[in-house]
């Protein structure tokens, strides 16, 4: 069963993922708002400032959200749900940036290798952290 906390975490992950290519495209922004509305979290005080781009997502925050979402022992279904959610966002603007493609590829590889162990979760966090930090460095 999906609880409101994991829906909130997923929306936060999607918002962080939207920034991986350096900016949120208008189509991505529309997609994020639509999904947040459909999931009933658009008015959530945690989501509103992120959704309206009033607060920048820090790499450490993004890493923590992914870790919380996947948990200590992520299943193949956990990875697949994350891949599907991020894919929907990435493809919403009709373009796939290199960083976005790398993220999806890495998630799929981890999902394929998944044996529900902690190292899988650590590997995905490290890959996302690396991509996000590279983006932050480019922005500065």
SEKOL-179866 format. One record per atom (N, C-alpha, C, O, CB): residue number from 1; atom name; x, y, z. Coordinates in pm, whole numbers, plus 50000, padded with zeros to 5 digits. Glycine has a CB too. Layout:
REM SEKOL-179866
NUM | CA | X | Y | Z
...
This chain:
REM SEKOL-179866
1 | N | 50084 | 49882 | 50000
1 | CA | 50000 | 50000 | 50000
1 | C | 50089 | 50125 | 50000
1 | O | 50185 | 50132 | 50076
1 | CB | 49905 | 50000 | 50122
2 | N | 50056 | 50220 | 49917
2 | CA | 50132 | 50344 | 49908
2 | C | 50073 | 50444 | 50007
2 | O | 49953 | 50473 | 50002
2 | CB | 50130 | 50401 | 49762
3 | N | 50158 | 50495 | 50095
3 | CA | 50107 | 50593 | 50191
3 | C | 50142 | 50734 | 50144
3 | O | 50220 | 50752 | 50051
3 | CB | 50165 | 50568 | 50331
4 | N | 50082 | 50832 | 50210
4 | CA | 50101 | 50971 | 50170
4 | C | 50246 | 51014 | 50181
4 | O | 50293 | 51096 | 50102
4 | CB | 50014 | 51062 | 50255
5 | N | 50318 | 50959 | 50279
5 | CA | 50458 | 50993 | 50297
5 | C | 50541 | 50949 | 50176
5 | O | 50627 | 51024 | 50130
5 | CB | 50513 | 50930 | 50425
6 | N | 50517 | 50828 | 50125
6 | CA | 50595 | 50784 | 50009
6 | C | 50553 | 50857 | 49883
6 | O | 50635 | 50875 | 49793
6 | CB | 50581 | 50634 | 49990
7 | N | 50428 | 50899 | 49873
7 | CA | 50385 | 50981 | 49759
7 | C | 50457 | 51116 | 49765
7 | O | 50506 | 51165 | 49663
7 | CB | 50230 | 51002 | 49759
8 | N | 50463 | 51175 | 49883
8 | CA | 50533 | 51302 | 49901
8 | C | 50680 | 51287 | 49865
8 | O | 50735 | 51372 | 49795
8 | CB | 50518 | 51353 | 50046
9 | N | 50743 | 51180 | 49912
9 | CA | 50884 | 51156 | 49879
9 | C | 50904 | 51139 | 49729
9 | O | 51000 | 51191 | 49673
9 | CB | 50936 | 51033 | 49952
10 | N | 50815 | 51066 | 49665
10 | CA | 50827 | 51045 | 49521
10 | C | 50816 | 51178 | 49445
10 | O | 50893 | 51203 | 49353
10 | CB | 50720 | 50947 | 49471
11 | N | 50723 | 51262 | 49483
11 | CA | 50707 | 51392 | 49417
11 | C | 50833 | 51476 | 49438
11 | O | 50879 | 51543 | 49345
11 | CB | 50582 | 51467 | 49471
12 | N | 50890 | 51472 | 49558
12 | CA | 51013 | 51546 | 49584
12 | C | 51127 | 51493 | 49497
12 | O | 51207 | 51571 | 49444
12 | CB | 51051 | 51538 | 49733
13 | N | 51136 | 51361 | 49482
13 | CA | 51238 | 51301 | 49395
13 | C | 51219 | 51348 | 49252
13 | O | 51316 | 51383 | 49185
13 | CB | 51232 | 51146 | 49402
14 | N | 51096 | 51350 | 49205
14 | CA | 51068 | 51394 | 49068
14 | C | 51109 | 51540 | 49048
14 | O | 51164 | 51576 | 48944
14 | CB | 50920 | 51377 | 49035
15 | N | 51082 | 51623 | 49147
15 | CA | 51122 | 51764 | 49137
15 | C | 51274 | 51775 | 49131
15 | O | 51327 | 51851 | 49050
15 | CB | 51066 | 51846 | 49257
16 | N | 51343 | 51699 | 49216
16 | CA | 51490 | 51697 | 49211
16 | C | 51542 | 51645 | 49079
16 | O | 51639 | 51698 | 49025
16 | CB | 51544 | 51613 | 49325
17 | N | 51478 | 51540 | 49026
17 | CA | 51521 | 51483 | 48898
17 | C | 51500 | 51582 | 48783
17 | O | 51576 | 51582 | 48686
17 | CB | 51444 | 51353 | 48869
18 | N | 51398 | 51664 | 48794
18 | CA | 51372 | 51763 | 48688
18 | C | 51488 | 51861 | 48673
18 | O | 51509 | 51918 | 48566
18 | CB | 51242 | 51841 | 48718
19 | N | 51563 | 51881 | 48780
19 | CA | 51676 | 51975 | 48778
19 | C | 51806 | 51911 | 48727
19 | O | 51904 | 51983 | 48707
19 | CB | 51698 | 52031 | 48916
20 | N | 51810 | 51781 | 48706
20 | CA | 51934 | 51713 | 48668
20 | C | 51996 | 51771 | 48541
20 | O | 52118 | 51780 | 48531
20 | CB | 51909 | 51565 | 48649
21 | N | 51914 | 51809 | 48445
21 | CA | 51968 | 51864 | 48320
21 | C | 51993 | 52014 | 48328
21 | O | 52023 | 52078 | 48228
21 | CB | 51873 | 51835 | 48204
22 | N | 51980 | 52071 | 48448
22 | CA | 52015 | 52212 | 48466
22 | C | 51899 | 52309 | 48472
22 | O | 51917 | 52424 | 48512
22 | CB | 52103 | 52253 | 48359
23 | N | 51782 | 52265 | 48433
23 | CA | 51666 | 52354 | 48441
23 | C | 51538 | 52271 | 48429
23 | O | 51537 | 52160 | 48376
23 | CB | 51671 | 52463 | 48329
24 | N | 51431 | 52329 | 48480
24 | CA | 51302 | 52263 | 48467
24 | C | 51235 | 52319 | 48343
24 | O | 51208 | 52439 | 48333
24 | CB | 51212 | 52284 | 48595
25 | N | 51210 | 52231 | 48248
25 | CA | 51144 | 52270 | 48124
25 | C | 50996 | 52300 | 48153
25 | O | 50939 | 52245 | 48248
25 | CB | 51157 | 52157 | 48016
26 | N | 50933 | 52387 | 48073
26 | CA | 50791 | 52417 | 48094
26 | C | 50703 | 52291 | 48096
26 | O | 50610 | 52282 | 48175
26 | CB | 50741 | 52512 | 47984
27 | N | 50734 | 52195 | 48009
27 | CA | 50656 | 52071 | 48005
27 | C | 50676 | 51989 | 48133
27 | O | 50582 | 51929 | 48184
27 | CB | 50696 | 51986 | 47882
28 | N | 50799 | 51989 | 48184
28 | CA | 50827 | 51919 | 48309
28 | C | 50752 | 51986 | 48425
28 | O | 50695 | 51918 | 48511
28 | CB | 50979 | 51916 | 48338
29 | N | 50754 | 52117 | 48426
29 | CA | 50684 | 52193 | 48530
29 | C | 50535 | 52158 | 48529
29 | O | 50476 | 52134 | 48634
29 | CB | 50705 | 52346 | 48510
30 | N | 50476 | 52157 | 48411
30 | CA | 50334 | 52123 | 48397
30 | C | 50309 | 51979 | 48444
30 | O | 50211 | 51952 | 48514
30 | CB | 50288 | 52140 | 48251
31 | N | 50397 | 51888 | 48403
31 | CA | 50385 | 51747 | 48442
31 | C | 50391 | 51732 | 48595
31 | O | 50309 | 51662 | 48654
31 | CB | 50496 | 51663 | 48376
32 | N | 50488 | 51799 | 48657
32 | CA | 50504 | 51792 | 48803
32 | C | 50379 | 51843 | 48875
32 | O | 50333 | 51782 | 48971
32 | CB | 50626 | 51872 | 48848
33 | N | 50326 | 51953 | 48828
33 | CA | 50206 | 52010 | 48891
33 | C | 50085 | 51918 | 48874
33 | O | 50005 | 51902 | 48965
33 | CB | 50175 | 52149 | 48832
34 | N | 50074 | 51858 | 48755
34 | CA | 49963 | 51767 | 48728
34 | C | 49972 | 51644 | 48819
34 | O | 49872 | 51603 | 48879
34 | CB | 49964 | 51724 | 48580
35 | N | 50090 | 51584 | 48828
35 | CA | 50109 | 51465 | 48911
35 | C | 50084 | 51497 | 49058
35 | O | 50017 | 51421 | 49128
35 | CB | 50251 | 51408 | 48893
36 | N | 50138 | 51609 | 49105
36 | CA | 50117 | 51649 | 49245
36 | C | 49968 | 51667 | 49275
36 | O | 49920 | 51629 | 49381
36 | CB | 50194 | 51780 | 49277
37 | N | 49895 | 51726 | 49180
37 | CA | 49751 | 51746 | 49195
37 | C | 49679 | 51611 | 49198
37 | O | 49594 | 51587 | 49284
37 | CB | 49695 | 51835 | 49081
38 | N | 49713 | 51523 | 49103
38 | CA | 49649 | 51391 | 49096
38 | C | 49673 | 51309 | 49222
38 | O | 49585 | 51237 | 49268
38 | CB | 49701 | 51315 | 48974
39 | N | 49793 | 51321 | 49277
39 | CA | 49829 | 51244 | 49397
39 | C | 49781 | 51310 | 49526
39 | O | 49796 | 51254 | 49634
39 | CB | 49979 | 51224 | 49402
40 | N | 49724 | 51431 | 49513
40 | CA | 49669 | 51499 | 49629
40 | C | 49771 | 51563 | 49721
40 | O | 49744 | 51584 | 49839
40 | CB | 49590 | 51404 | 49706
41 | N | 49889 | 51595 | 49668
41 | CA | 49993 | 51657 | 49752
41 | C | 50032 | 51797 | 49705
41 | O | 50128 | 51854 | 49757
41 | CB | 50116 | 51568 | 49754
42 | N | 49961 | 51852 | 49609
42 | CA | 49996 | 51983 | 49554
42 | C | 49990 | 52094 | 49659
42 | O | 50063 | 52193 | 49648
42 | CB | 49903 | 52018 | 49439
43 | N | 49905 | 52078 | 49759
43 | CA | 49895 | 52180 | 49864
43 | C | 49975 | 52145 | 49988
43 | O | 49971 | 52218 | 50087
43 | CB | 49749 | 52202 | 49901
44 | N | 50046 | 52034 | 49984
44 | CA | 50131 | 51992 | 50096
44 | C | 50238 | 52098 | 50120
44 | O | 50305 | 52139 | 50026
44 | CB | 50196 | 51852 | 50068
45 | N | 50255 | 52143 | 50245
45 | CA | 50354 | 52248 | 50274
45 | C | 50498 | 52209 | 50238
45 | O | 50581 | 52297 | 50213
45 | CB | 50348 | 52283 | 50420
46 | N | 50528 | 52079 | 50236
46 | CA | 50661 | 52035 | 50194
46 | C | 50680 | 52048 | 50043
46 | O | 50789 | 52076 | 49995
46 | CB | 50685 | 51889 | 50237
47 | N | 50572 | 52027 | 49970
47 | CA | 50578 | 52022 | 49824
47 | C | 50564 | 52160 | 49760
47 | O | 50633 | 52189 | 49662
47 | CB | 50470 | 51931 | 49771
48 | N | 50477 | 52244 | 49812
48 | CA | 50447 | 52373 | 49747
48 | C | 50571 | 52455 | 49711
48 | O | 50582 | 52497 | 49596
48 | CB | 50361 | 52453 | 49837
49 | N | 50664 | 52481 | 49804
49 | CA | 50778 | 52565 | 49767
49 | C | 50866 | 52500 | 49659
49 | O | 50924 | 52569 | 49575
49 | CB | 50863 | 52595 | 49890
50 | N | 50876 | 52367 | 49663
50 | CA | 50955 | 52296 | 49563
50 | C | 50885 | 52298 | 49428
50 | O | 50948 | 52319 | 49324
50 | CB | 50981 | 52150 | 49608
51 | N | 50756 | 52276 | 49431
51 | CA | 50676 | 52270 | 49309
51 | C | 50675 | 52404 | 49236
51 | O | 50671 | 52408 | 49113
51 | CB | 50534 | 52229 | 49342
52 | N | 50678 | 52511 | 49311
52 | CA | 50676 | 52644 | 49251
52 | C | 50815 | 52705 | 49238
52 | O | 50831 | 52824 | 49211
52 | CB | 50588 | 52736 | 49334
53 | N | 50916 | 52619 | 49258
53 | CA | 51057 | 52656 | 49240
53 | C | 51100 | 52773 | 49328
53 | O | 51184 | 52854 | 49288
53 | CB | 51082 | 52691 | 49095
54 | N | 51044 | 52780 | 49447
54 | CA | 51081 | 52884 | 49542
54 | C | 51201 | 52843 | 49626
54 | O | 51271 | 52926 | 49683
54 | CB | 50962 | 52917 | 49634
55 | N | 51225 | 52712 | 49632
55 | CA | 51335 | 52657 | 49710
55 | C | 51416 | 52564 | 49620
55 | O | 51361 | 52478 | 49553
55 | CB | 51283 | 52581 | 49836
56 | N | 51547 | 52584 | 49619
56 | CA | 51634 | 52496 | 49541
56 | C | 51652 | 52364 | 49615
56 | O | 51659 | 52361 | 49738
56 | CB | 51773 | 52564 | 49515
57 | N | 51659 | 52256 | 49540
57 | CA | 51682 | 52124 | 49598
57 | C | 51833 | 52102 | 49607
57 | O | 51903 | 52108 | 49506
57 | CB | 51613 | 52011 | 49513
58 | N | 51881 | 52077 | 49727
58 | CA | 52023 | 52052 | 49749
58 | C | 52053 | 51904 | 49722
58 | O | 51967 | 51819 | 49745
58 | CB | 52065 | 52091 | 49893
59 | N | 52172 | 51872 | 49673
59 | CA | 52207 | 51732 | 49644
59 | C | 52185 | 51639 | 49763
59 | O | 52138 | 51526 | 49747
59 | CB | 52351 | 51723 | 49599
60 | N | 52218 | 51685 | 49883
60 | CA | 52201 | 51602 | 50002
60 | C | 52054 | 51571 | 50028
60 | O | 52019 | 51461 | 50069
60 | CB | 52263 | 51671 | 50124
61 | N | 51968 | 51671 | 50003
61 | CA | 51824 | 51650 | 50020
61 | C | 51775 | 51545 | 49921
61 | O | 51701 | 51454 | 49956
61 | CB | 51747 | 51782 | 50001
62 | N | 51817 | 51560 | 49796
62 | CA | 51776 | 51468 | 49691
62 | C | 51818 | 51325 | 49726
62 | O | 51739 | 51232 | 49713
62 | CB | 51836 | 51511 | 49556
63 | N | 51942 | 51308 | 49771
63 | CA | 51992 | 51176 | 49811
63 | C | 51908 | 51117 | 49923
63 | O | 51874 | 50999 | 49920
63 | CB | 52139 | 51186 | 49855
64 | N | 51875 | 51198 | 50020
64 | CA | 51797 | 51152 | 50134
64 | C | 51657 | 51108 | 50090
64 | O | 51605 | 51007 | 50138
64 | CB | 51787 | 51262 | 50241
65 | N | 51596 | 51184 | 50000
65 | CA | 51463 | 51147 | 49950
65 | C | 51465 | 51013 | 49879
65 | O | 51376 | 50930 | 49898
65 | CB | 51410 | 51255 | 49856
66 | N | 51567 | 50991 | 49797
66 | CA | 51578 | 50862 | 49727
66 | C | 51597 | 50749 | 49827
66 | O | 51533 | 50644 | 49816
66 | CB | 51697 | 50865 | 49625
67 | N | 51683 | 50772 | 49925
67 | CA | 51708 | 50670 | 50027
67 | C | 51580 | 50638 | 50105
67 | O | 51550 | 50521 | 50129
67 | CB | 51818 | 50716 | 50124
68 | N | 51506 | 50741 | 50144
68 | CA | 51379 | 50720 | 50215
68 | C | 51280 | 50643 | 50129
68 | O | 51212 | 50553 | 50177
68 | CB | 51319 | 50855 | 50258
69 | N | 51272 | 50679 | 50003
69 | CA | 51176 | 50615 | 49913
69 | C | 51208 | 50467 | 49893
69 | O | 51119 | 50382 | 49900
69 | CB | 51174 | 50687 | 49777
70 | N | 51337 | 50437 | 49870
70 | CA | 51376 | 50298 | 49844
70 | C | 51381 | 50214 | 49971
70 | O | 51358 | 50093 | 49966
70 | CB | 51510 | 50295 | 49777
71 | N | 51409 | 50276 | 50083
71 | CA | 51418 | 50201 | 50208
71 | C | 51549 | 50125 | 50218
71 | O | 51638 | 50139 | 50134
71 | CB | 51302 | 50105 | 50220
72 | N | 51559 | 50043 | 50322
72 | CA | 51683 | 49970 | 50349
72 | C | 51705 | 49852 | 50255
72 | O | 51818 | 49817 | 50223
72 | CB | 51684 | 49922 | 50490
73 | N | 51597 | 49790 | 50213
73 | CA | 51608 | 49672 | 50127
73 | C | 51511 | 49685 | 50009
73 | O | 51405 | 49623 | 50008
73 | CB | 51579 | 49542 | 50208
74 | N | 51549 | 49767 | 49910
74 | CA | 51457 | 49789 | 49798
74 | C | 51435 | 49664 | 49714
74 | O | 51528 | 49586 | 49690
74 | CB | 51509 | 49901 | 49710
75 | N | 51314 | 49646 | 49672
75 | CA | 51280 | 49533 | 49585
75 | C | 51290 | 49577 | 49439
75 | O | 51307 | 49695 | 49410
75 | CB | 51136 | 49480 | 49617
76 | N | 51280 | 49481 | 49351
76 | CA | 51280 | 49512 | 49208
76 | C | 51162 | 49604 | 49175
76 | O | 51173 | 49692 | 49091
76 | CB | 51272 | 49382 | 49123
77 | N | 51049 | 49583 | 49243
77 | CA | 50930 | 49667 | 49220
77 | C | 50956 | 49811 | 49264
77 | O | 50910 | 49905 | 49200
77 | CB | 50809 | 49610 | 49296
78 | N | 51031 | 49829 | 49374
78 | CA | 51065 | 49964 | 49419
78 | C | 51146 | 50037 | 49313
78 | O | 51119 | 50152 | 49280
78 | CB | 51144 | 49959 | 49552
79 | N | 51247 | 49968 | 49259
79 | CA | 51328 | 50028 | 49153
79 | C | 51242 | 50059 | 49032
79 | O | 51252 | 50167 | 48973
79 | CB | 51444 | 49934 | 49114
80 | N | 51157 | 49963 | 48994
80 | CA | 51075 | 49980 | 48874
80 | C | 50980 | 50098 | 48889
80 | O | 50961 | 50175 | 48795
80 | CB | 50997 | 49853 | 48845
81 | N | 50919 | 50112 | 49006
81 | CA | 50829 | 50226 | 49030
81 | C | 50904 | 50358 | 49018
81 | O | 50852 | 50454 | 48960
81 | CB | 50764 | 50215 | 49168
82 | N | 51025 | 50362 | 49071
82 | CA | 51106 | 50484 | 49063
82 | C | 51144 | 50513 | 48918
82 | O | 51137 | 50628 | 48874
82 | CB | 51232 | 50471 | 49151
83 | N | 51185 | 50410 | 48845
83 | CA | 51221 | 50426 | 48703
83 | C | 51101 | 50478 | 48623
83 | O | 51115 | 50571 | 48544
83 | CB | 51271 | 50293 | 48644
84 | N | 50985 | 50418 | 48644
84 | CA | 50866 | 50460 | 48570
84 | C | 50828 | 50604 | 48602
84 | O | 50793 | 50681 | 48512
84 | CB | 50748 | 50368 | 48603
85 | N | 50835 | 50640 | 48728
85 | CA | 50800 | 50777 | 48768
85 | C | 50896 | 50878 | 48707
85 | O | 50853 | 50980 | 48652
85 | CB | 50799 | 50790 | 48921
86 | N | 51026 | 50850 | 48716
86 | CA | 51125 | 50942 | 48661
86 | C | 51117 | 50946 | 48509
86 | O | 51134 | 51051 | 48449
86 | CB | 51267 | 50902 | 48706
87 | N | 51090 | 50831 | 48447
87 | CA | 51076 | 50826 | 48301
87 | C | 50961 | 50915 | 48253
87 | O | 50975 | 50987 | 48155
87 | CB | 51053 | 50682 | 48253
88 | N | 50849 | 50909 | 48323
88 | CA | 50736 | 50993 | 48287
88 | C | 50772 | 51140 | 48287
88 | O | 50733 | 51215 | 48197
88 | CB | 50620 | 50969 | 48381
89 | N | 50848 | 51181 | 48388
89 | CA | 50893 | 51319 | 48396
89 | C | 50990 | 51352 | 48283
89 | O | 50974 | 51452 | 48213
89 | CB | 50959 | 51346 | 48532
90 | N | 51090 | 51267 | 48266
90 | CA | 51195 | 51293 | 48168
90 | C | 51139 | 51303 | 48026
90 | O | 51180 | 51390 | 47949
90 | CB | 51301 | 51184 | 48174
91 | N | 51046 | 51216 | 47994
91 | CA | 50991 | 51216 | 47858
91 | C | 50882 | 51321 | 47839
91 | O | 50834 | 51340 | 47727
91 | CB | 50936 | 51079 | 47825
92 | N | 50841 | 51389 | 47945
92 | CA | 50732 | 51486 | 47935
92 | C | 50765 | 51606 | 47847
92 | O | 50676 | 51668 | 47791
92 | CB | 50694 | 51534 | 48071
93 | N | 50894 | 51639 | 47835
93 | CA | 50931 | 51755 | 47753
93 | C | 50972 | 51717 | 47612
93 | O | 51012 | 51803 | 47533
93 | CB | 51043 | 51832 | 47820
94 | N | 50964 | 51588 | 47578
94 | CA | 50997 | 51544 | 47443
94 | C | 51146 | 51536 | 47415
94 | O | 51186 | 51500 | 47304
94 | CB | 50935 | 51636 | 47345
95 | N | 51228 | 51568 | 47514
95 | CA | 51373 | 51560 | 47498
95 | C | 51431 | 51485 | 47617
95 | O | 51381 | 51496 | 47729
95 | CB | 51436 | 51702 | 47486
96 | N | 51536 | 51410 | 47591
96 | CA | 51605 | 51341 | 47699
96 | C | 51748 | 51391 | 47702
96 | O | 51827 | 51363 | 47611
96 | CB | 51599 | 51185 | 47681
97 | N | 51781 | 51466 | 47806
97 | CA | 51917 | 51517 | 47822
97 | C | 52011 | 51401 | 47856
97 | O | 51967 | 51298 | 47905
97 | CB | 51924 | 51626 | 47933
98 | N | 52138 | 51419 | 47828
98 | CA | 52238 | 51316 | 47854
98 | C | 52235 | 51271 | 47999
98 | O | 52237 | 51151 | 48027
98 | CB | 52377 | 51367 | 47818
99 | N | 52231 | 51365 | 48092
99 | CA | 52229 | 51330 | 48234
99 | C | 52104 | 51249 | 48270
99 | O | 52110 | 51157 | 48350
99 | CB | 52235 | 51458 | 48321
100 | N | 51992 | 51284 | 48210
100 | CA | 51868 | 51211 | 48235
100 | C | 51878 | 51069 | 48182
100 | O | 51836 | 50974 | 48248
100 | CB | 51748 | 51283 | 48171
101 | N | 51934 | 51053 | 48063
101 | CA | 51951 | 50920 | 48004
101 | C | 52043 | 50835 | 48090
101 | O | 52017 | 50716 | 48111
101 | CB | 52006 | 50931 | 47861
102 | N | 52150 | 50895 | 48140
102 | CA | 52243 | 50821 | 48226
102 | C | 52173 | 50775 | 48354
102 | O | 52193 | 50662 | 48399
102 | CB | 52365 | 50907 | 48261
103 | N | 52094 | 50863 | 48411
103 | CA | 52022 | 50828 | 48534
103 | C | 51928 | 50710 | 48509
103 | O | 51927 | 50615 | 48587
103 | CB | 51943 | 50949 | 48587
104 | N | 51851 | 50715 | 48402
104 | CA | 51758 | 50605 | 48371
104 | C | 51833 | 50475 | 48344
104 | O | 51791 | 50369 | 48390
104 | CB | 51673 | 50641 | 48250
105 | N | 51943 | 50484 | 48271
105 | CA | 52022 | 50365 | 48240
105 | C | 52076 | 50302 | 48368
105 | O | 52068 | 50181 | 48387
105 | CB | 52138 | 50400 | 48145
106 | N | 52129 | 50385 | 48455
106 | CA | 52185 | 50334 | 48581
106 | C | 52076 | 50273 | 48667
106 | O | 52097 | 50166 | 48726
106 | CB | 52256 | 50447 | 48658
107 | N | 51961 | 50337 | 48676
107 | CA | 51850 | 50281 | 48753
107 | C | 51807 | 50146 | 48698
107 | O | 51781 | 50052 | 48774
107 | CB | 51730 | 50378 | 48753
108 | N | 51801 | 50135 | 48566
108 | CA | 51761 | 50009 | 48504
108 | C | 51863 | 49900 | 48532
108 | O | 51827 | 49786 | 48561
108 | CB | 51741 | 50026 | 48354
109 | N | 51992 | 49933 | 48523
109 | CA | 52097 | 49836 | 48551
109 | C | 52089 | 49788 | 48696
109 | O | 52101 | 49668 | 48723
109 | CB | 52235 | 49896 | 48524
110 | N | 52068 | 49880 | 48788
110 | CA | 52056 | 49842 | 48929
110 | C | 51933 | 49756 | 48952
110 | O | 51936 | 49662 | 49031
110 | CB | 52051 | 49966 | 49018
111 | N | 51826 | 49788 | 48883
111 | CA | 51704 | 49710 | 48895
111 | C | 51727 | 49567 | 48845
111 | O | 51683 | 49471 | 48907
111 | CB | 51589 | 49776 | 48817
112 | N | 51796 | 49555 | 48732
112 | CA | 51824 | 49423 | 48674
112 | C | 51912 | 49339 | 48766
112 | O | 51896 | 49217 | 48773
112 | CB | 51891 | 49439 | 48538
113 | N | 52004 | 49403 | 48834
113 | CA | 52097 | 49333 | 48924
113 | C | 52041 | 49317 | 49065
113 | O | 52100 | 49249 | 49148
113 | CB | 52229 | 49406 | 48930
114 | N | 51928 | 49378 | 49091
114 | CA | 51876 | 49385 | 49228
114 | C | 51859 | 49247 | 49290
114 | O | 51800 | 49156 | 49232
114 | CB | 51743 | 49457 | 49229
115 | N | 51913 | 49236 | 49410
115 | CA | 51890 | 49116 | 49489
115 | C | 51841 | 49154 | 49629
115 | O | 51859 | 49080 | 49725
115 | CB | 52019 | 49031 | 49498
116 | N | 51780 | 49272 | 49637
116 | CA | 51722 | 49325 | 49761
116 | C | 51825 | 49340 | 49873
116 | O | 51797 | 49309 | 49988
116 | CB | 51611 | 49235 | 49808
117 | N | 51943 | 49389 | 49837
117 | CA | 52045 | 49412 | 49939
117 | C | 52074 | 49560 | 49951
117 | O | 52043 | 49637 | 49861
117 | CB | 52174 | 49336 | 49906
118 | N | 52132 | 49599 | 50062
118 | CA | 52167 | 49738 | 50088
118 | C | 52262 | 49794 | 49984
118 | O | 52246 | 49910 | 49946
118 | CB | 52228 | 49750 | 50225
119 | N | 52363 | 49719 | 49935
119 | CA | 52454 | 49778 | 49837
119 | C | 52383 | 49832 | 49713
119 | O | 52429 | 49930 | 49654
119 | CB | 52555 | 49675 | 49794
120 | N | 52272 | 49772 | 49673
120 | CA | 52197 | 49824 | 49559
120 | C | 52145 | 49963 | 49586
120 | O | 52151 | 50051 | 49500
120 | CB | 52082 | 49731 | 49524
121 | N | 52093 | 49982 | 49704
121 | CA | 52043 | 50114 | 49743
121 | C | 52157 | 50215 | 49748
121 | O | 52142 | 50328 | 49703
121 | CB | 51972 | 50108 | 49878
122 | N | 52270 | 50174 | 49804
122 | CA | 52385 | 50264 | 49811
122 | C | 52435 | 50300 | 49671
122 | O | 52472 | 50415 | 49647
122 | CB | 52498 | 50199 | 49891
123 | N | 52437 | 50204 | 49581
123 | CA | 52485 | 50230 | 49445
123 | C | 52396 | 50330 | 49373
123 | O | 52445 | 50420 | 49305
123 | CB | 52493 | 50100 | 49366
124 | N | 52266 | 50315 | 49387
124 | CA | 52176 | 50409 | 49320
124 | C | 52190 | 50548 | 49380
124 | O | 52189 | 50648 | 49307
124 | CB | 52030 | 50360 | 49331
125 | N | 52203 | 50556 | 49511
125 | CA | 52221 | 50686 | 49575
125 | C | 52349 | 50753 | 49528
125 | O | 52351 | 50873 | 49501
125 | CB | 52223 | 50671 | 49727
126 | N | 52456 | 50676 | 49517
126 | CA | 52583 | 50733 | 49474
126 | C | 52575 | 50783 | 49330
126 | O | 52629 | 50889 | 49298
126 | CB | 52695 | 50630 | 49487
127 | N | 52508 | 50709 | 49243
127 | CA | 52495 | 50751 | 49104
127 | C | 52412 | 50878 | 49093
127 | O | 52450 | 50971 | 49021
127 | CB | 52431 | 50639 | 49021
128 | N | 52301 | 50884 | 49163
128 | CA | 52216 | 51003 | 49159
128 | C | 52291 | 51121 | 49219
128 | O | 52285 | 51232 | 49167
128 | CB | 52084 | 50979 | 49234
129 | N | 52361 | 51096 | 49329
129 | CA | 52439 | 51202 | 49393
129 | C | 52544 | 51257 | 49298
129 | O | 52563 | 51379 | 49288
129 | CB | 52505 | 51150 | 49522
130 | N | 52613 | 51169 | 49228
130 | CA | 52717 | 51210 | 49134
130 | C | 52658 | 51297 | 49022
130 | O | 52713 | 51402 | 48991
130 | CB | 52787 | 51086 | 49074
131 | N | 52548 | 51254 | 48964
131 | CA | 52484 | 51330 | 48857
131 | C | 52436 | 51466 | 48907
131 | O | 52455 | 51567 | 48840
131 | CB | 52368 | 51252 | 48799
132 | N | 52375 | 51467 | 49023
132 | CA | 52320 | 51591 | 49075
132 | C | 52430 | 51689 | 49113
132 | O | 52419 | 51809 | 49085
132 | CB | 52231 | 51563 | 49196
133 | N | 52536 | 51639 | 49176
133 | CA | 52647 | 51728 | 49213
133 | C | 52715 | 51785 | 49090
133 | O | 52755 | 51901 | 49089
133 | CB | 52750 | 51653 | 49299
134 | N | 52728 | 51705 | 48985
134 | CA | 52786 | 51754 | 48861
134 | C | 52701 | 51868 | 48806
134 | O | 52754 | 51968 | 48758
134 | CB | 52799 | 51640 | 48756
135 | N | 52570 | 51852 | 48812
135 | CA | 52481 | 51958 | 48766
135 | C | 52499 | 52084 | 48850
135 | O | 52506 | 52194 | 48796
135 | CB | 52335 | 51912 | 48770
136 | N | 52506 | 52069 | 48982
136 | CA | 52523 | 52184 | 49071
136 | C | 52653 | 52256 | 49040
136 | O | 52657 | 52379 | 49039
136 | CB | 52519 | 52139 | 49219
137 | N | 52761 | 52181 | 49015
137 | CA | 52890 | 52242 | 48982
137 | C | 52880 | 52323 | 48853
137 | O | 52937 | 52432 | 48844
137 | CB | 52999 | 52135 | 48969
138 | N | 52810 | 52271 | 48755
138 | CA | 52793 | 52341 | 48628
138 | C | 52715 | 52471 | 48648
138 | O | 52741 | 52571 | 48581
138 | CB | 52720 | 52251 | 48525
139 | N | 52620 | 52470 | 48740
139 | CA | 52539 | 52588 | 48767
139 | C | 52618 | 52698 | 48836
139 | O | 52585 | 52816 | 48823
139 | CB | 52419 | 52552 | 48850
140 | N | 52721 | 52661 | 48910
140 | CA | 52802 | 52759 | 48984
140 | C | 52916 | 52802 | 48900
140 | O | 52996 | 52885 | 48943
140 | CB | 52852 | 52705 | 49116
